[in-house]
């Protein structure tokens, strides 16, 4: 934990490397330390059918959702939002100014009573001597 889902309008991929964006977000989450390294999962999904603002072709969106286990205070969650969003936005700023991107990041707290986790990745990382 956390799990981060990056949803983006299709035009973002025309100007930015999505795999690199996933890597930057993933690394920022790991560096933040809000959860165990072996539980961090980051993925992206393209939205081919979208409209942003006035539907100008230069308008784009990147909306992220971070799902966290319970127990973090508001200050910790707000700092997490700022760090992850800042890292992602900084990554795309230098690449191209062809798009005007609407950014968002929402933290959702998972109800532990209704979540099952069978994480074999964390066990393998431990066995390899990783965090």
Secondary structure, DSSP 4 states (H G I P E B T S, - for coil): --EEEEEEEGGGGGTS-HHHHHHHHHHHHHHHTSS-GGG-EEEEEEESS---TT--TTEEEEEEEEEE-S---HHHHHHHHHHHHHHHHHHHHTT-SS-EEEEEEEEEE--GGG-----HHHHHHHHTT--
